[in-house]
Amino acid sequence: MAQVAVTINGRGYQIACDDGQEEHLRTLAAYIDRRVGELVAAMGQVGDNRLLVMASLLVADELSEVSSELKDLKSQIADGANVSADTEKRVEALIDRMAGRIESVAGRLERP
């Protein structure tokens, strides 16, 4: 298992990840750092815990929106909308990848 050093809001964190996922984790951390930076710019430094909770809620909201859009598209596919078989397979694969990533993140968060 790999260890990756990331910086969010000027603080360093050591995060474990699966081998080969280091760059992906760095990209995710950079995204969270940008979101936290946006919150700091709007509200000031209100504490790391509060900023990380707020950033997490913003990201969860984004994920919820994307998930809802994918469900709508999947529903259209199921209802026989004029969608190519290739598009249907791509949507299903995307949903599977998203579910896998969510499960992976949840698993890492549950580890001590």
Secondary structure as GFF3:
##gff-version 3
##sequence-region A 1 112
A	DSSP	beta_strand	2	8	.	.	.	ID=ss1
A	DSSP	beta_strand	11	17	.	.	.	ID=ss2
A	DSSP	alpha_helix	22	43	.	.	.	ID=ss3
A	DSSP	alpha_helix	48	78	.	.	.	ID=ss4
A	DSSP	alpha_helix	85	110	.	.	.	ID=ss5
###
